[in-house]
Amino acid sequence: MADAIAEGLRQETFAVDIAYDGAAALERLAVFDYDVVVLDRDLPGVHGDDVCRELNASGQLVRILMLTASGRLHDRISGLNLGADDYLAKPFAFEELVARVRALARRSSRPLPPVLASRGITLDSAHRRADRDGRPLRLSLKEFAVLEVLLRAQGAVVSTEELLERAWDEHTDPFTTAVKVTMSKLRTKLGDPPVIVTVPGCGYRI
């Protein structure tokens, strides 16, 4: 299930890492900053409830969507009282999972409108649509994800490292040219006049 959820979320332009047990989840959470954790309550090793407790005790801003086999009222209340931000019972519709993850991701940072806009570019992440000056943009998943990160920065510089973290995943080679290649293709598709600025030694911004 973890693999299927991860692949589905990647198709929705999320950068996703997987942990198959509670101990591995806590190890990753101690190293990486995540916006949302999709947490199975019945994890092997360290139970999902204990992962949730430790996350809340750590003071991290990550939002928690708890998955469980039980949808009974008592269990939902119990999960929320542990510190989960949302609760979804199995079986669930994948479209609902995506919608809930997007909603939690918006709450993990300062509120931004669902449709991002700047310099004639508009991006609707929920419907995976983007255009410039009314012209639809045919973007790959990575190009869309990079554009979304840049627009969410609202003019601030985004480093290559942050782009790798937010648009790729933990297994990406930090010395890869993936960001440079994706940025080149994105600039071509956005057309003239150029809107993505390279800040030498720092990163990129719109």
LUMTORBA-468696 format. One record per residue (C-alpha): chain; x negated, y, z negated. Coordinates in steps of 0.05 Angstrom, whole numbers, plus 5000, padded with zeros to 4 digits. Each point is the difference from the previous one (the first is absolute). Layout:
<rs>
c, x, y, z
A, X, Y, Z
...
</rs>
This chain:
<rs>
c, x, y, z
A, 5000, 5000, 5000
A, 4944, 5048, 4983
A, 4969, 4991, 5069
A, 5067, 5010, 5035
A, 5016, 5063, 4960
A, 4930, 5028, 5013
A, 5004, 4988, 5075
A, 5069, 5031, 5004
A, 4977, 5062, 4962
A, 4939, 5006, 5045
A, 5048, 5001, 5059
A, 5033, 5059, 4966
A, 4931, 5036, 4998
A, 4985, 4988, 4926
A, 4929, 4981, 4980
A, 5008, 4936, 4958
A, 4955, 4959, 4955
A, 5022, 4932, 4971
A, 4988, 4969, 4932
A, 5026, 4929, 4990
A, 4999, 5000, 4924
A, 5005, 5049, 4942
A, 4925, 5001, 4983
A, 4981, 5017, 5072
A, 5053, 5054, 5001
A, 4972, 5033, 4938
A, 4929, 4997, 5028
A, 5021, 5036, 5064
A, 5042, 5051, 4961
A, 4939, 5017, 4958
A, 4959, 5016, 5063
A, 5049, 5028, 5051
A, 5052, 5055, 4996
A, 5067, 4975, 5027
A, 5065, 5038, 5012
A, 5046, 4939, 4990
A, 4992, 4930, 4972
A, 5050, 4947, 5023
A, 4995, 4955, 4939
A, 5028, 4929, 4998
A, 5023, 4989, 4928
A, 4982, 4926, 5000
A, 4926, 5006, 5017
A, 4953, 4943, 4981
A, 4946, 5012, 4949
A, 5015, 5069, 4971
A, 5076, 5006, 5003
A, 5031, 5057, 5040
A, 5030, 5029, 4936
A, 4930, 5006, 4970
A, 4973, 5033, 5063
A, 5057, 5050, 4996
A, 4985, 5014, 4926
A, 4925, 5010, 5013
A, 5014, 5046, 5059
A, 5044, 5044, 4958
A, 4952, 5000, 4942
A, 4943, 5022, 5047
A, 5037, 5064, 5018
A, 4992, 4989, 5075
A, 5050, 5036, 5044
A, 5014, 4939, 5043
A, 5074, 4983, 5010
A, 5022, 4928, 4987
A, 5053, 4962, 5040
A, 5013, 4935, 4962
A, 5023, 4939, 5039
A, 5034, 4943, 4964
A, 5042, 4937, 5012
A, 5053, 5025, 4952
A, 5047, 5057, 5014
A, 5038, 4996, 4934
A, 5014, 5065, 4965
A, 4960, 4980, 4938
A, 4939, 4984, 5043
A, 5004, 5065, 5039
A, 5005, 5040, 4936
A, 4941, 4960, 4971
A, 4957, 5014, 5061
A, 5015, 5074, 4999
A, 4987, 5004, 4925
A, 4931, 4970, 5013
A, 4984, 5061, 5041
A, 5019, 4980, 5071
A, 5026, 5057, 5043
A, 5045, 4956, 5042
A, 5025, 4928, 5000
A, 5018, 4955, 5058
A, 5028, 4929, 4994
A, 4984, 4943, 5048
A, 5023, 4986, 5051
A, 4998, 5071, 5028
A, 5006, 5034, 5067
A, 4932, 5023, 5024
A, 5029, 5066, 5025
A, 5022, 5015, 4928
A, 4930, 4984, 4974
A, 4969, 5048, 5050
A, 5050, 5055, 4982
A, 4986, 4991, 4925
A, 4924, 5000, 5011
A, 5006, 5065, 5041
A, 5042, 5032, 4946
A, 4950, 4981, 4946
A, 4941, 5023, 5042
A, 5033, 5069, 5006
A, 5006, 5003, 4924
A, 4928, 4980, 4988
A, 4975, 5067, 5025
A, 5028, 5071, 5004
A, 5067, 4999, 5035
A, 4998, 5010, 5075
A, 5057, 5001, 5051
A, 5017, 4934, 5034
A, 4982, 5032, 5068
A, 4931, 5032, 5001
A, 4986, 5058, 5047
A, 4940, 5043, 5017
A, 4972, 5035, 5062
A, 5058, 4975, 5044
A, 4992, 4928, 4976
A, 5057, 4965, 4964
A, 4995, 4931, 4969
A, 5058, 4959, 4972
A, 4969, 4942, 4962
A, 5066, 4966, 4983
A, 5017, 4992, 5074
A, 4927, 4997, 5023
A, 5009, 5057, 5049
A, 4952, 5056, 5017
A, 5000, 5055, 5052
A, 4964, 5063, 5019
A, 5039, 5059, 5025
A, 5058, 4954, 5015
A, 4957, 4950, 5038
A, 5004, 4929, 4970
A, 4932, 4971, 4981
A, 4987, 4927, 5014
A, 4954, 4984, 4942
A, 4969, 4935, 4976
A, 5012, 4980, 4927
A, 4932, 5026, 4979
A, 5007, 5065, 5039
A, 5068, 5012, 4967
A, 4972, 4985, 4931
A, 4940, 5047, 5010
A, 5045, 5055, 5025
A, 5046, 4991, 4939
A, 4941, 5005, 4952
A, 4976, 5064, 5033
A, 5068, 5032, 4999
A, 5012, 4981, 4928
A, 4935, 5036, 4981
A, 5034, 5065, 5022
A, 4937, 5031, 5029
A, 4951, 4972, 4950
A, 4939, 4962, 5024
A, 5008, 4923, 5000
A, 4935, 4961, 4996
A, 4984, 4939, 5042
A, 4998, 4959, 4935
A, 5071, 5023, 4982
A, 5025, 4984, 5070
A, 4970, 4930, 4995
A, 5032, 4990, 4932
A, 5069, 5026, 5020
A, 5007, 4975, 5072
A, 4959, 4935, 4998
A, 4987, 4954, 4941
A, 4946, 4976, 4952
A, 4969, 4951, 5049
A, 4982, 5055, 5051
A, 4926, 5010, 5009
A, 4984, 5069, 4971
A, 4949, 5010, 5057
A, 5051, 4985, 5055
A, 5013, 5049, 5056
A, 5074, 4985, 4996
A, 5018, 5069, 4974
A, 4960, 5036, 5053
A, 5029, 4957, 5056
A, 5072, 5007, 4974
A, 4991, 5075, 4992
A, 4975, 5007, 5072
A, 5060, 4963, 5027
A, 5048, 5040, 4955
A, 4971, 5066, 5024
A, 5009, 4978, 5072
A, 5073, 4982, 4989
A, 5014, 5065, 4962
A, 4974, 5040, 5059
A, 4982, 5074, 5004
A, 4990, 5045, 4965
A, 4960, 4957, 4951
A, 5028, 4998, 4929
A, 4955, 4950, 4964
A, 4938, 5036, 4975
A, 4936, 4963, 4982
A, 4967, 5029, 4938
A, 4926, 4978, 5005
A, 4979, 4958, 4941
A, 5069, 5002, 4969
A, 5055, 4970, 5044
A, 5060, 5023, 5040
A, 5059, 5046, 4993
A, 5060, 5026, 5038
</rs>
